[in-house]
Amino acid sequence: MTVGLPAQASTVDGVLRRSAARFPDRTALRFADRSWTYAELDIGVSRVAAWLLGLGLAKGDRVAAYGRNSDAYVLAFLACARAGLVHVPINNSLTGDELSYLLAQSGSTVLLADPSLAGEVERIRSRVRVRDVLALRSAPESALEVARDPGAPGSVNVAVGDADLVQLLYTSGTTSRPKGAMMSHRALVHEYLSCVQALDLSAADRPLHALPLYHSGQMHVFLMPSLMVGAVNELVEEPEPGDLLRRLASAGITSFFAAPSVWMALVNHPDFATRDLSGLLKAYYGAAVMPLPILRRLRERYRGIGFYNCFGQSEIGPLATVLRPEEHVEGRMESCGRPVLFVEARLVGEDGADVPVGRTGEIVYRSPQLCDGYWGSPAETEQAFADGWFRSGDLARCDDAGYFTIVDRLKDVINTGGVLVASREVEDVLYRHGAVAEAAVIAVPDERWGEAVTAVVVLREAAEEQELIDFARQHLAGFKVPKRVHVTDALPRNGSGKLLKRSLRDLYTS
């Protein structure tokens, strides 16, 4: 039971509470061999919230979560929301200095971790001020066992308002140290409503959730909005391609979201040609740019599936624009769509003035979904929120119908000989070569050109560097053609599938 809640509050945990009142006996979440009805999940959240408060935590304290996907991870997030605590999701692949940095920068008091990651925690324990390290699951005293204990206290007496912070959502840090976007209950609930409307979410959905829940896309674009509408949600610990194809073909799944890297792994898997995915009605992609050849192959094989391109960034919850299925037409396939319900977007030049239709500019946003700034970083907050709009750092074009097309990240544009080259344009050409499975284009310092266009590729079959350069020359102006092409076994990505170009620049510059 939750008491002390302001009458007008619309909180993140309230999303579940209202669904539990409407659909108490409907299955809310399945994970491994466990299944939770909406009523059971809501009661479990209150038990975990009471447990956390019983540790002496107070409203506004930060609680870090360091684990793989599980029902316990979901319970912990919602429990923090109900207890007035600030949840700090941490990439479970981070170790050492990267892990200790996030714990220290957030000022987390408690760390909830999977026992399988306990060794990584112990290695950095002396460097951080975390008071308690507790288990998410797989231990007698853990968030999961508290949630399942009918004798555990379940009363929470904390007045949580929708302006209160609920999460520090750290940016992926692809170009610099991660920054903690301060997300309020109000921001995320607005974002959930945008998702429901733009992505056609409903109680009839049976979504499969496979990407990491520490990432805003899986948690805030799909899982939480799906709980909002009363869908039956299936959660898996990690996105193993063979397992995903089996589930998509046989488990009654009707909707699925994946980053382009996961979609590429599915397309390239031996089972892709034989698995029947016709039961899938809605397919979502985002978190990185989808190569057009992969998208076309998916759409040609499964013509009955509606594809949605989901674009945004952590600071806006993260969904900002969507290209809907009926908008996936030739000439617009590269577009990331139009702004969602609660988002205003425009393109500006370096002087802050609007750019003409068809010209490139930086996307800026105004929205109740936006973060309140960056935790402990007032200077970066002021810089990001210039002139009452949030500066995204994404370069795009917009047509006269209001459709945005991403050109590049500002920091990924290559200045070669004084001419700007968008890395995405070069990557799209390389993907058209039959031997290229994955491609990344970066800037490498060059004495003559300032920055040299440089490609790093993963091959599916043998190809020589000069062959790929010659192929690019057939489709690109000379100044856009890569000066070098490096072959590697795999491209570095974070847990959400976003390419870590910073790592590539560091590697090939050295």
Long-range contacts (C-beta under 8 A, 24 or more apart in sequence): 1-46, 1-154, 1-155, 1-156, 2-46, 2-49, 2-82, 2-155, 2-156, 3-155, 3-156, 3-157, 4-157, 4-158, 4-159, 5-159, 5-160, 6-159, 6-160, 6-161, 8-162, 9-160, 9-161, 9-162, 9-185, 10-162, 10-185, 10-186, 10-189, 11-81, 11-82, 11-160, 11-161, 11-162, 11-166, 11-185, 11-189, 12-78, 12-81, 12-166, 12-185, 12-188, 12-189, 12-224, 13-45, 13-49, 13-78, 13-79, 13-81, 13-82, 13-160, 14-189, 15-189, 15-192, 15-224, 15-227, 15-228, 16-41, 16-42, 16-45, 16-78, 16-227, 17-42, 18-228, 19-227, 19-228, 19-229, 19-230, 22-230, 23-203, 23-230, 26-203, 26-230, 26-232, 27-232, 28-227, 28-232, 28-233, 29-71, 29-74, 29-227, 29-233, 29-235, 30-232, 30-233, 30-234, 30-235, 31-69, 31-70, 31-71, 31-234, 31-235, 31-236, 32-70, 32-71, 32-237, 34-71, 36-71, 38-227, 38-230, 41-74, 41-75, 41-78, 43-154, 44-75, 44-147, 44-148, 45-75, 45-78, 45-79, 45-82, 45-147, 46-79, 46-82, 46-154, 46-155, 46-156, 47-79, 47-146, 47-147, 47-149, 47-152, 47-153, 47-154, 48-75, 48-76, 48-78, 48-79, 48-143, 48-146, 48-147, 49-79, 49-80, 49-82, 49-83, 49-156, 50-83, 50-152, 50-153, 50-154, 50-155, 50-156, 51-79, 51-143, 51-146, 51-152, 51-153, 52-79, 52-80, 52-83, 52-85, 52-110, 53-83, 53-156, 53-158, 54-153, 55-110, 55-132, 57-83, 57-85, 57-109, 57-110, 59-83, 59-84, 59-85, 59-158, 59-160, 59-164, 60-84, 60-85, 60-86, 60-164, 60-165, 61-85, 61-86, 61-109, 61-110, 62-86, 62-87, 62-88, 62-106, 62-107, 62-108, 62-109, 62-168, 63-87, 63-88, 63-108, 63-109, 63-110, 63-111, 63-112, 64-88, 64-89, 64-90, 64-102, 64-103, 64-106, 64-108, 64-110, 64-111, 64-112, 64-130, 65-89, 65-90, 65-111, 65-112, 65-113, 65-136, 65-214, 66-90, 66-92, 66-99, 66-111, 66-112, 66-113, 66-114, 66-117, 66-120, 66-121, 67-92, 67-112, 67-113, 67-114, 67-117, 67-136, 67-137, 68-92, 68-114, 68-116, 68-212, 68-237, 68-238, 69-209, 69-210, 69-212, 69-213, 69-235, 69-236, 69-237, 69-238, 70-114, 70-136, 70-137, 70-144, 70-235, 70-237, 71-137, 71-144, 71-235, 72-136, 72-137, 72-142, 72-143, 72-144, 72-147, 73-136, 73-213, 74-213, 74-223, 74-235, 75-143, 75-144, 75-147, 76-112, 76-136, 76-143, 77-167, 77-213, 77-219, 79-143, 80-166, 80-167, 81-160, 81-166, 81-185, 82-156, 82-158, 82-160, 83-156, 83-158, 83-160, 84-158, 84-159, 84-160, 84-164, 86-165, 86-166, 86-167, 86-168, 87-166, 87-167, 87-168, 88-167, 88-168, 88-170, 88-180, 89-167, 89-169, 89-170, 89-213, 89-214, 89-215, 89-219, 90-170, 90-214, 91-212, 91-214, 91-494, 91-495, 92-117, 92-212, 92-214, 92-495, 93-494, 93-495, 95-120, 95-123, 95-124, 96-120, 96-123, 96-124, 97-124, 99-124, 100-124, 100-127, 100-128, 101-177, 101-178, 102-170, 102-178, 103-128, 103-130, 104-128, 104-129, 105-180, 105-375, 105-376, 106-168, 106-180, 106-375, 110-134, 112-136, 112-143, 114-138, 115-139, 160-185, 161-185, 162-186, 162-189, 165-372, 168-375, 169-216, 169-314, 169-315, 169-371, 170-314, 171-313, 171-314, 171-315, 172-314, 172-494, 172-496, 172-498, 173-494, 173-502, 174-494, 174-498, 174-499, 174-500, 174-501, 174-502, 175-409, 175-411, 175-501, 175-502, 176-502, 179-374, 179-375, 179-377, 179-380, 180-374, 180-375, 180-376, 180-377, 181-314, 181-315, 181-371, 181-373, 181-374, 181-375, 182-371, 182-372, 182-373, 182-374, 182-375, 183-317, 183-371, 183-372, 184-371, 184-372, 186-368, 187-317, 187-368, 187-369, 187-370, 187-371, 187-372, 188-220, 188-224, 188-317, 188-369, 190-317, 190-342, 190-367, 190-368, 190-369, 191-220, 191-221, 191-316, 191-317, 191-318, 191-319, 191-342, 191-369, 192-220, 192-224, 192-225, 192-228, 193-228, 193-341, 193-342, 194-317, 194-319, 194-340, 194-341, 194-342, 194-343, 194-369, 195-220, 195-221, 195-222, 195-225, 195-319, 195-340, 196-225, 196-228, 196-229, 197-340, 197-341, 198-308, 198-319, 198-322, 198-324, 198-340, 198-341, 199-225, 199-282, 199-284, 199-308, 199-310, 199-322, 200-282, 200-306, 201-225, 201-226, 201-228, 201-229, 201-231, 201-255, 202-229, 202-231, 203-229, 203-230, 203-231, 204-231, 204-254, 205-229, 205-231, 205-232, 205-254, 205-255, 205-282, 206-231, 206-232, 206-234, 206-251, 206-252, 206-253, 206-254, 206-255, 207-231, 207-233, 207-234, 207-253, 207-254, 207-255, 207-256, 207-257, 208-234, 208-236, 208-244, 208-247, 208-248, 208-251, 208-253, 208-255, 208-256, 209-233, 209-234, 209-235, 209-236, 209-257, 210-236, 210-238, 210-239, 210-244, 210-256, 210-257, 210-258, 210-262, 211-239, 211-257, 211-258, 211-259, 211-262, 211-287, 211-495, 211-496, 211-497, 212-238, 212-495, 212-496, 214-495, 215-287, 215-495, 215-496, 216-314, 216-317, 216-318, 217-257, 217-259, 217-286, 217-287, 217-310, 217-318, 217-496, 218-257, 218-496, 220-317, 220-318, 220-319, 221-257, 221-284, 221-286, 221-310, 221-318, 221-319, 222-257, 222-284, 239-265, 241-265, 241-266, 241-269, 241-271, 242-269, 242-271, 245-269, 245-271, 245-272, 245-275, 245-277, 246-271, 246-275, 248-275, 248-277, 248-279, 248-280, 249-275, 249-276, 249-277, 249-279, 252-279, 253-279, 253-280, 254-279, 254-280, 254-281, 254-282, 255-280, 255-281, 255-282, 255-283, 255-284, 256-280, 256-282, 256-283, 256-284, 257-283, 257-284, 257-285, 257-286, 257-310, 258-284, 258-285, 258-497, 259-285, 259-286, 259-287, 259-288, 259-496, 259-497, 259-498, 260-285, 260-287, 260-288, 260-289, 260-290, 260-291, 260-294, 260-497, 261-288, 261-438, 261-493, 261-497, 262-497, 263-290, 263-294, 263-298, 264-291, 264-294, 264-437, 264-438, 267-294, 267-297, 267-298, 268-437, 268-460, 277-302, 277-305, 278-302, 278-304, 280-305, 281-305, 281-306, 282-306, 282-308, 282-325, 283-307, 283-308, 284-308, 284-310, 285-309, 285-310, 286-310, 286-311, 286-312, 287-496, 287-497, 287-498, 288-496, 288-497, 288-498, 288-499, 289-406, 289-424, 289-427, 291-427, 291-428, 291-431, 291-439, 292-333, 292-334, 292-428, 292-431, 293-431, 293-432, 294-431, 295-333, 296-333, 299-328, 309-335, 309-336, 309-337, 311-336, 311-337, 311-404, 311-406, 313-392, 313-394, 314-371, 315-370, 315-371, 315-384, 315-390, 315-392, 316-343, 316-365, 316-367, 316-369, 316-370, 316-371, 316-390, 317-369, 317-370, 319-343, 319-369, 320-345, 320-363, 320-365, 320-367, 320-369, 321-345, 321-404, 323-403, 327-403, 332-403, 334-405, 335-399, 335-403, 335-404, 335-405, 336-396, 336-404, 336-405, 336-406, 337-403, 337-404, 338-402, 338-403, 338-404, 339-402, 339-404, 342-367, 342-368, 342-369, 343-367, 343-369, 345-404, 346-389, 347-396, 347-397, 347-398, 347-404, 348-389, 352-386, 352-387, 357-398, 357-399, 357-400, 358-397, 358-398, 358-399, 358-400, 359-397, 360-395, 360-396, 360-397, 360-407, 361-395, 361-396, 361-397, 362-391, 362-392, 362-393, 362-394, 362-395, 362-396, 362-410, 363-392, 363-394, 363-395, 363-396, 363-404, 364-389, 364-390, 364-391, 364-392, 365-389, 365-390, 365-392, 366-390, 395-422, 412-442, 412-443, 412-501, 414-441, 414-442, 414-443, 414-451, 414-453, 415-443, 415-450, 415-451, 416-443, 416-446, 416-449, 416-450, 416-451, 416-452, 416-453, 416-479, 417-448, 417-449, 417-450, 417-479, 418-450, 419-479, 421-453, 421-479, 421-480, 423-453, 423-501, 425-476, 425-480, 426-453, 426-455, 426-472, 426-476, 426-480, 426-481, 426-482, 427-455, 429-471, 429-472, 429-475, 429-476, 430-455, 430-457, 430-468, 430-471, 430-472, 432-471, 432-475, 433-463, 433-468, 433-471, 434-460, 434-461, 435-459, 435-460, 435-461, 435-462, 435-463, 435-467, 435-468, 436-460, 436-463, 436-468, 438-491, 440-491, 440-499, 440-501, 440-504, 441-482, 442-501, 442-504, 442-505, 442-508, 443-505, 444-484, 444-505, 444-508, 444-509, 445-509, 446-483, 449-483, 452-483, 452-484, 453-479, 453-480, 453-481, 453-482, 453-483, 454-482, 454-483, 454-484, 454-485, 454-486, 454-508, 455-482, 455-484, 455-485, 455-486, 456-485, 456-486, 456-487, 456-488, 456-491, 456-504, 456-508, 457-485, 457-486, 457-487, 457-488, 458-487, 458-488, 458-489, 458-490, 458-491, 459-487
